[in-house]
């Protein structure tokens, strides 16, 4: 075969699953009626730039201080415990994967258990820590909620395992159901919602709310919608940002759906080159206050290197801003279960390993 032939064969083998992982295009008859859809794609209500930094500057940023984007020491994991079902608890599994236990129901957000957030198992950002528990040990779920279809939020192997291991419905933004259909998920398991639409699951109401972001698993962008989410029980409420830049719509979400006992706020992977689609830690505190949140639990940091800032910077800046603004904060280790009514004091655990 020769060296070139062997290399080509290896590349073909490595890429064999990539087209399937990329998903499918939605049916325009399904997504076209949305107020967010026009000119063949979804749009933010407030325009968002996805890349403003010149390519040369991006490359320079990528090459500079690379060692600071990872911790010096292993990230400590907590052993998840889901013994009690009463009250309101949040477990962060890493990045944006989190479990909300509310009034006896369980909602799993953006589960990603793969080694990489990528269509390939050989290339792409690699995890900085193992998942705190195997996926099959997740307790019984009421719903699995997806914020958007980027690979660090929607992971094919994880979806396949959850399809086998759980009977919970997948609640997703409009258009994302096309990926699930290609992956063989039964259509009755998938519920698609546009912004401001709701579904009742068990004793909970799940509402898709506005976010300022974008979507896409390949060259084409914005063929599927992105969303933040409201989880409302009979007396408790949680808000999940998904990925989003800061925008004035948070105040509207707070006025319509708040106040919230807790918010799950995106704090990491920000950068000067994409100011409109990810929040800084200071933005997250502003958003938390705008939606009228109680306890703030940060997400979207610590697990994958997706930006140029230091690994510990998001948590450091968040802690400083929360103290300055009088916001109640919990910064759990991956796997740590937080009781929203009696949250643990912030102890700066990440600083010892940064």
C-alpha positions, 0 to 999 in steps of 0.5 A, a space after each residue: 500500500 505504501 506510506 501515503 496509502 496507509 496514511 490515507 486509509 488511516 485518515 479515512 478510518 478516523 473520519 468514517 463517523 464524522 458525517 453522521 456526527 454532523 447531523 442533518 439539515 432541518 426541514 424548512 417546513 418545520 422551522 420556516 414559521 418561526 419568527 426567528 427564521 428568515 432568509 434560510 436561517 435563524 437570527 438573533 433579535 439583537 445582532 451578534 458578531 461571531 468573529 471580529 478578531 483578525 486571523 493573524 491576531 487569533 493565531 498569535 493569541 493561540 500560540 501565546 501562554 498555552 500552558 496557562 489554559 490548563 491547570 497544573 494539577 489534576 482537577 478534583 472530582 466530587 463523588 456525586 450523591 443523589 440520595 435525597 429527592 426533596 428540595 432543589 439541588 444542582 450537580 455540575 458534571 463539567 463544562 455545561 453538563 448539569 443536573 437539576 433536581 427540583 421537586 422530585 423531578 430531574 432535568 439533565 442539561 447539555 450532557 457531553 460525556 465524550 473525550 472530545 467535543 468534536 465530530 471526530 474521536 481523534 481531533 478536537 478539544 480534549 477533556 481536562 478531567 474525566 466525567 465524575 460518574 459513568 453516564 449509566 449511573 445518572 439517576 432516572 431523568 424526567 427530561 434531557 434538555 439541549 441548548 443548541 447544537 454545538 459539539 460541546 453541548 450536543 454529543 452524539 455518543 452521549 445521546 446514543 447512550 441516553 437513548 438506550 439507557 433512559 426513557 426521558 424525552 429530549 427537549 430541544 430548540 427548533 430544528 435540532 430534532 433533525 439531528 436526532 432523527 438522523 441518529 435514530 432517536 424515536 420521534 416521540 422522544 424528541 420535543 422541539 420548541 421555539 423561543 417562548 414555547 413551553 412543554 409540561 414534563 411530569 410536574 415541571 414546565 420547561 420553557 425555551 427562552 431567548 439567547 444571543 448565540 449561533 448554531 451549526 455542526 458544519 460549514 452551514 450556520 444557524 439552520 437550527 435555533 439556540 435557546 436558554 431555558 426556564 425550569 419551573 416546578 410548583 414553587 421552585 424555578 431555575 434558569 439555564 443560559 446555555 451559550 449567550 452573549 449579554 443582551 437586554 432580553 435577560 431583563 424581559 426573561 426575569 420579568 416574565 419568568 422570574 424570580 429564580 431560586 438559582 441560575 446556571 450561568 455561562 462564564 467561560 470561553 469569552 474573548 475579544 474576537 467574539 464579544 457578542 456570543 459568550 458572556 464574560 464573568 462580569 456579564 454573567 453576574 449582570 445577567 443573573 441580576 437581570 433575571 432576578 436570580 438567587 444562587 448563581 452556579 457557573 457553567 461552561 468553564 474548566 473542562 475544555 479549552 475553548 478560548 485564550 484566557 487562563 484556565 482559572 480566570 473565569 472563576 477568579 473574575 466571577 468570584 470577585 464580581 459576585 462579592 462586589 455585587 452581593 450575589 450569592 455564589 456556589 462554585 462546585 467541583 465537577 460532580 459536587 451536588 449543591 443544595 440551593 437552600 444551603 449552598 457551600 461557601 466558595 473556597 477557591 478550590 481551583 486556585 490551588 491547581 491553576 
